Amino acid sequence: MGYPMARRCVGINVPLKVTITGEHAVVYGYPALVAAIDRKITIKICVRPDREIRITSRRAMIIGDISLICSEESCRGDASPDYVERFFSYVLKAIEISSKIFGDLGGLDIEISSGIPAGSGLGTSAAISAGVVAGYSYLAGRSVERKDIASIARRVEIEVQGAASPMDTGAVSLGGVLLVKPLETEVFKRVELKKALEILIAITPKKRSTRETVSMVRDLYNRRKTIVDHLMRAIGEISEEASKALEEGDLKTLGELMDINHNILRALGVVDRESEDIAEIMRTAGLEGVKISGGGWGGAIIGISRDRSRLEQALNSLLETGYTAFISSIDFRGIEYEEILK
Amino acid sequence: MGYPMARRCVGINVPLKVTITGEHAVVYGYPALVAAIDRKITIKICVRPDREIRITSRRAMIIGDISLICSEESCRGDASPDYVERFFSYVLKAIEISSKIFGDLGGLDIEISSGIPAGSGLGTSAAISAGVVAGYSYLAGRSVERKDIASIARRVEIEVQGAASPMDTGAVSLGGVLLVKPLETEVFKRVELKKALEILIAITPKKRSTRETVSMVRDLYNRRKTIVDHLMRAIGEISEEASKALEEGDLKTLGELMDINHNILRALGVVDRESEDIAEIMRTAGLEGVKISGGGWGGAIIGISRDRSRLEQALNSLLETGYTAFISSIDFRGIEYEEILK
């Protein structure tokens, strides 16, 4: 009986993201254009009285609940496939790095909910990393700027994956549309939209991880350096021009640039047959810009149009064919906190 | 009764050609790789006792015989669709230019036979222009080098079309495989093959003329100059590397380069859906390199493989689907003469 013990908790909402143009090229230092979307991952973090780390994930779309309990020595989970391990490794690394920066909080309960499967090219791992870092800093009583959360979350990605562009963690932390220039001092340039942008997003299971597709492109680059470098430069220029098109509200030009970018990604060998089939369904419905978004070989395929009804028509065609798809707006808020007491 | 009057005649065989890599980019001065194939156009030219020009064409694949009779003042044909007029305009221009260079021969009977439809991206107009120039020079008693025939035939193409790269007339006149560098003093560099090269060629009716596709690309270039220039540079480099791959007998590399080139052509917007379907049939049959050849929007789609049986498998798949296709070897002879007396 009586009231439960008061525990300090925080809820974090982190948007997911699409790469409008520039994936792969951004790995080589060229600009990319990225947008946070109104689909979010929510993370609830509470300080525990003991030193255990309990992580629970609810991901409606591909698997049921999964969880992991860690003591100081080891972790045990109720599900052990690779992707669960991979998924939780971002959380554990984010806790480890955060505790070094913000001080030790002891044990934590972490509950992650997302309607979007991990590995869909929508920046799930970046959102989880940034969300845990943000929550940890909040519970440690520290006020941290979004761009610093982005930067710490990128460290998490780099330590887990071996390498990571600043793009994903920047987009999910800051929100909005960003022109990312990895080699410049000011990495993120905020793109002001003249018109609202709605994006049709289709998702298929990834057949190869981003790490694999990045390595495929690296392999091609090593063999055909001059050719691939020209293609990367073309993609970088596409992102610069796409950014201007968005600022001018010129969705026709944006669409043309996305189409060119998609076909250069085909030339780089990262567009599989199923993604191309989905792209073709979107084109047939009259969308002006259709492109894979992310590393390729499955994941997200995005489409835009000046005409809302065409987006809906394409959405219906995709759903009727049995694909997972939805229309998303841009998220302009980035990471958000909500204090929870219970 | 009696013997027919002896007339001076000559027969000319001119190979057709495929562009292995580099179409469109060659218009902007970048290298292209072109090959003469063992499918030929034959042209028989006889001097007439009067001043009439009688042109007859036998093109088995798309139409029956067509013919044109010209006096000094005008021409009348038994068929008048646009493409007939376009087709004969090369012959008449070749006669006009040849007569200025080699002297007036008076009336001519010209009989053209080809199993390949004009406008298929296989250099029909170049072959006809070069063949008539070669025949005319022969009948005028002049010995002319193949490269000079190529150069005069290019003038014919330029006067009829408004513009023309030296590629097609060079390939059909000289034969073999050539790396074409339009901006260099030595425009044609002969590529010595280490291994025999067989090419699967599928043909569909062209939905847009080469003039139209060149103008589409020009339009894109004017709007997106930096991007398109990077793509053209990439294509130019592809042709240089493809030429090396052929000299080394490395068909795997050649195939990879063709695939990249094809997708850059997609990015340039010149690959229509039907050509892509044909390309996909070839890919499904396991070909290593698959590419449109020529301006795009129909015409020729080519494929190569290290494995002869795969070429045959792809050929069968195409024929079963109802497409026109054949396997061709490289022609190393270029323009050939055979004297005819009758």
Interface residues (C-beta under 8 A of the other chain):
Chain A: R224 T226 I227 H230 L231 R233 A234 E237 I238 E241 E256 L257 D259 I260 N263 I264 R266 A267 G269
Chain B: R224 T226 I227 H230 L231 R233 A234 E237 I238 E241 E256 L257 D259 I260 N263 I264 R266 A267 G269
